[in-house]
Amino acid sequence: MTTPETRNLAIRTVMMPRDTNHLGSIFGGHILSLLDLAAGQHARTVAMKKYLTKVMKEVNFIAPVFVGDIVSFYTTTVKKGRTSITIKVDVEALRGVDTAQTIQVTTAEVVMVAVNDKNEPITI
Ligand SMILES: CC(C)(COP(=O)(O)OP(=O)(O)OC[C@H]1O[C@@H](n2cnc3c(N)ncnc32)[C@H](O)[C@@H]1OP(=O)(O)O)[C@@H](O)C(=O)NCCC(=O)NCCS
């Protein structure tokens, strides 16, 4: 189970105007890109290998993200297989100044596969 004690902070960054969509909120593709990076960083803490993203599943955009939000990507190992690591990513936004609140904005599960120099799966 993911708890504040068992999860790792993989990435924390501020959302910038360049990352918005035509509606003025943050482009989902930007969040996906950071999700991917967060999962990759987490995998390297489990075993120091080179990884490729095999699967992104159950991506749930729960609430929109806005310019100025401080967005944190928390990661947890769900499963360590022979060549793959399945990682849960929980994304939270810290919003506001005087009355800042933390909002759960996205969750996802990512499968990263360890590969050799020929990009073939290898045992972790
Ligand atoms: C990653 C890659 C090297 C894996 O090679 P593959 O031959 O497809 O891999 P396999 O079928 O042997 O599976 C590798 C691992 O992924 C797991 N896996 C594969 N499909 C899965 C799925 N749908 N859900 C969960 N796990 C999955 C397998 O169970 C295996 O894990 P295990 O060894 O721990 O049991 C290859 O698919 C690839 O190069 N993909 C493109 C990667 C890429 O470019 N990513 C960036 C996207 S732009």
The ligand as an SDF file (V2000), in Angstrom:
LIG
                    3D

 48 50  0  0  0  0  0  0  0  0999 V2000
   10.9750   -2.5960  -23.8030 C   0  0  0  0  0  0  0  0  0  0  0  0
   11.2790   -3.7280  -24.8010 C   0  0  0  0  0  0  0  0  0  0  0  0
   12.7910   -3.8280  -24.9890 C   0  0  0  0  0  0  0  0  0  0  0  0
   10.7670   -5.0060  -24.1300 C   0  0  0  0  0  0  0  0  0  0  0  0
   10.9700   -6.0560  -25.0390 O   0  0  0  0  0  0  0  0  0  0  0  0
    9.8120   -7.1640  -25.1860 P   0  0  0  0  0  0  0  0  0  0  0  0
   10.3880   -8.2810  -25.9840 O   0  0  0  0  0  0  0  0  0  0  0  0
    8.5740   -6.5040  -25.6700 O   0  0  0  0  0  0  0  0  0  0  0  0
    9.6380   -7.5870  -23.6710 O   0  0  0  0  0  0  0  0  0  0  0  0
    9.0350   -8.8940  -23.0600 P   0  0  0  0  0  0  0  0  0  0  0  0
    7.8040   -9.3300  -23.7460 O   0  0  0  0  0  0  0  0  0  0  0  0
   10.1600   -9.8730  -22.8610 O   0  0  0  0  0  0  0  0  0  0  0  0
    8.6150   -8.3080  -21.6190 O   0  0  0  0  0  0  0  0  0  0  0  0
    9.5680   -7.6690  -20.8210 C   0  0  0  0  0  0  0  0  0  0  0  0
    8.9560   -7.4600  -19.4690 C   0  0  0  0  0  0  0  0  0  0  0  0
    7.8400   -6.5780  -19.5750 O   0  0  0  0  0  0  0  0  0  0  0  0
    6.6830   -7.1930  -18.9920 C   0  0  0  0  0  0  0  0  0  0  0  0
    5.5110   -6.8010  -19.7550 N   0  0  0  0  0  0  0  0  0  0  0  0
    5.3490   -6.8620  -21.1030 C   0  0  0  0  0  0  0  0  0  0  0  0
    4.1170   -6.4070  -21.4400 N   0  0  0  0  0  0  0  0  0  0  0  0
    3.5020   -6.0630  -20.2780 C   0  0  0  0  0  0  0  0  0  0  0  0
    2.2170   -5.5410  -19.9680 C   0  0  0  0  0  0  0  0  0  0  0  0
    1.3180   -5.2510  -20.9140 N   0  0  0  0  0  0  0  0  0  0  0  0
    1.9320   -5.2890  -18.6680 N   0  0  0  0  0  0  0  0  0  0  0  0
    2.8340   -5.5510  -17.6990 C   0  0  0  0  0  0  0  0  0  0  0  0
    4.0810   -6.0320  -17.9200 N   0  0  0  0  0  0  0  0  0  0  0  0
    4.4020   -6.2980  -19.2070 C   0  0  0  0  0  0  0  0  0  0  0  0
    6.9240   -8.6830  -19.1080 C   0  0  0  0  0  0  0  0  0  0  0  0
    6.1460   -9.3870  -18.1470 O   0  0  0  0  0  0  0  0  0  0  0  0
    8.4140   -8.7330  -18.8150 C   0  0  0  0  0  0  0  0  0  0  0  0
    8.6510   -8.5720  -17.4360 O   0  0  0  0  0  0  0  0  0  0  0  0
    9.3290   -9.7170  -16.5000 P   0  0  0  0  0  0  0  0  0  0  0  0
   10.5540  -10.2170  -17.2000 O   0  0  0  0  0  0  0  0  0  0  0  0
    9.6800   -8.9780  -15.2490 O   0  0  0  0  0  0  0  0  0  0  0  0
    8.2840  -10.7660  -16.3020 O   0  0  0  0  0  0  0  0  0  0  0  0
   10.5850   -3.4960  -26.1880 C   0  0  0  0  0  0  0  0  0  0  0  0
    9.1880   -3.7630  -26.0760 O   0  0  0  0  0  0  0  0  0  0  0  0
   10.7870   -2.1060  -26.6980 C   0  0  0  0  0  0  0  0  0  0  0  0
   11.8630   -1.7640  -27.1590 O   0  0  0  0  0  0  0  0  0  0  0  0
    9.7460   -1.2410  -26.6080 N   0  0  0  0  0  0  0  0  0  0  0  0
    9.8760    0.1600  -26.9280 C   0  0  0  0  0  0  0  0  0  0  0  0
   10.3400    0.9210  -25.6820 C   0  0  0  0  0  0  0  0  0  0  0  0
   10.3480    2.4040  -25.9070 C   0  0  0  0  0  0  0  0  0  0  0  0
   10.8540    2.8820  -26.9120 O   0  0  0  0  0  0  0  0  0  0  0  0
    9.7880    3.1450  -24.9360 N   0  0  0  0  0  0  0  0  0  0  0  0
    9.6540    4.5530  -25.0680 C   0  0  0  0  0  0  0  0  0  0  0  0
    8.3070    4.8830  -25.6620 C   0  0  0  0  0  0  0  0  0  0  0  0
    8.3700    6.2230  -26.7680 S   0  0  0  0  0  0  0  0  0  0  0  0
  1  2  1  0
  2  3  1  0
  2  4  1  0
  2 36  1  0
  4  5  1  0
  5  6  1  0
  6  7  2  0
  6  8  1  0
  6  9  1  0
  9 10  1  0
 10 11  2  0
 10 12  1  0
 10 13  1  0
 13 14  1  0
 14 15  1  0
 15 16  1  0
 15 30  1  0
 16 17  1  0
 17 18  1  0
 17 28  1  0
 18 19  1  0
 18 27  1  0
 19 20  2  0
 20 21  1  0
 21 22  1  0
 21 27  2  0
 22 23  1  0
 22 24  2  0
 24 25  1  0
 25 26  2  0
 26 27  1  0
 28 29  1  0
 28 30  1  0
 30 31  1  0
 31 32  1  0
 32 33  2  0
 32 34  1  0
 32 35  1  0
 36 37  1  0
 36 38  1  0
 38 39  2  0
 38 40  1  0
 40 41  1  0
 41 42  1  0
 42 43  1  0
 43 44  2  0
 43 45  1  0
 45 46  1  0
 46 47  1  0
 47 48  1  0
M  END
$$$$
